[in-house]
């Protein structure tokens, strides 16, 4: 299974509540914070919804 590192690069101020919820569900709170997840279809969907706010790297 692929693992990805997701980093928040833009803040959630003035974003849609759905986008804020996706960022929170990914486990991100502060700009510059990174988390690692196994790439599943649900994680991929959350990443796609907030693609302009996060940076994704394969591990």
C-alpha positions as CSV (number, residue, x, y, z in Angstrom):
1,X,0.0,0.0,0.0
2,X,1.2,3.5,-0.8
3,X,1.8,6.0,2.0
4,X,1.6,9.7,1.6
5,X,2.7,12.7,3.6
6,X,0.2,15.5,3.6
7,X,1.3,19.0,4.6
8,X,-1.0,22.0,5.1
9,X,0.4,25.0,3.2
10,X,-2.6,27.4,3.3
11,X,-4.9,28.3,6.2
12,X,-8.6,27.4,6.5
13,X,-9.8,31.0,7.1
14,X,-12.5,32.0,4.7
15,X,-12.9,28.5,3.3
16,X,-16.1,26.5,3.0
17,X,-17.1,24.5,6.1
18,X,-16.8,21.3,4.1
19,X,-13.1,22.1,3.3
20,X,-12.4,22.9,6.9
21,X,-13.9,19.6,7.9
22,X,-11.8,17.7,5.4
23,X,-8.6,19.4,6.7
24,X,-9.6,18.5,10.3
25,X,-10.4,14.9,9.3
26,X,-7.0,14.5,7.7
27,X,-5.5,15.5,11.1
28,X,-4.1,18.9,10.1
29,X,-4.4,21.9,12.4
30,X,-1.6,24.4,11.7
31,X,0.1,25.6,8.6
32,X,3.2,23.6,8.0
33,X,2.0,20.6,9.9
34,X,2.4,17.2,8.2
35,X,0.7,13.8,8.7
36,X,1.2,10.4,7.1
37,X,-1.7,8.3,5.8
38,X,-2.1,5.2,3.8
39,X,-3.6,6.2,0.4
40,X,-7.2,4.8,0.4
41,X,-10.0,6.1,-1.8
42,X,-11.5,8.1,1.0
43,X,-8.2,9.8,1.9
44,X,-7.7,10.5,-1.9
45,X,-11.1,12.1,-2.1
46,X,-10.4,14.4,0.9
47,X,-7.1,15.4,-0.6
48,X,-8.8,16.2,-4.0
49,X,-11.3,18.4,-2.2
50,X,-8.6,20.6,-0.6
51,X,-5.9,20.1,-3.2
52,X,-5.1,23.9,-3.3
53,X,-4.4,23.9,0.5
54,X,-2.2,20.9,0.9
55,X,1.0,19.4,-0.5
56,X,1.1,15.7,-1.0
57,X,4.3,13.6,-1.3
58,X,4.7,9.8,-1.7
59,X,6.8,8.0,0.9
